[in-house]
Amino acid sequence: MSPRFLTIALFALALPLHAYHLELEARPAAPFPYLGRFGMVTLHIYPHGVRANTFWLNGFSRNGSETVTVMNPLARMYTEVPIVEFPAVMARLTGAKGRRIQGESPVLSAPRAGRVRGFAASRYRLVYGPSAWIDIWTTQIVPENPQLKRIVYEFVSNVAPATADLMRTIPGNPLYVELNFSHYHKLPLVRLKSLTMDSRGEAAALEVGALYFKAPLIDSIWK
């Protein structure tokens, strides 16, 4: 083995395993109207956590953490919110009234293989009736992010517990989510923006920025 080839091989072994950066665009206002104030949400999913950027607030949560760090970049303030309380806190801050959709669990159809913007994916369909369903396209070409799944579960369980329990069983990272109901026809909730096999920027994305100070209550950074 030549010295040059050996150097390249050692460098490749030193690279982090399963490095990736999955970037999604989410429009949460359709299922969660109280989140409309945030507009478009850009999600950055990394091997060790997830970050969300909006025009109002930003936030991140590392894998295994019990909290979401919420930041106001204009006021340079941040605070920690327990994941289990996060959906309710967002609803309270936006003046939304707590309301759950009761009913039977939807039927989960068998996965269908396909591609989303060239990436191998599987479509899982949650069927609520003859003309009502949600299509969730996920991929397993990169490891599933447990923190993203946990946060999404908490949001959905606050609105539709039966749906949340079934969504929890769907494997992979989401690439595209589409809502199809009588009043929502082919409405995309989540779209793939990009997927790269490196984790550059992860460290900065999963930490509080410089010159931030901790606020005692989330109400302080909401203003």
Number of C-alpha atoms within 10 A of each C-alpha: 5 6 8 8 10 11 11 11 11 10 10 11 10 9 10 11 11 14 17 21 21 22 21 20 21 20 20 18 16 14 16 15 13 18 20 14 12 17 14 16 21 20 22 24 25 30 23 18 21 27 23 20 18 14 13 15 17 18 22 25 25 22 17 11 12 14 19 22 20 23 27 20 16 10 13 16 21 26 22 20 18 13 21 17 14 18 21 17 17 16 16 14 14 16 10 15 10 10 9 12 12 11 10 11 16 19 14 19 12 11 15 12 13 15 15 16 13 7 14 15 24 24 24 21 22 21 17 17 10 7 10 16 21 22 20 23 28 26 22 14 14 18 15 18 19 17 24 22 18 16 19 15 20 19 21 19 18 17 18 20 20 16 22 18 15 15 21 12 9 19 16 19 22 24 27 23 21 19 21 17 16 10 9 13 13 15 15 19 18 22 19 17 16 13 17 12 13 17 17 13 11 20 11 9 21 19 14 20 14 7 7 16 14 15 15 12 12 20 12 14 20 17 9
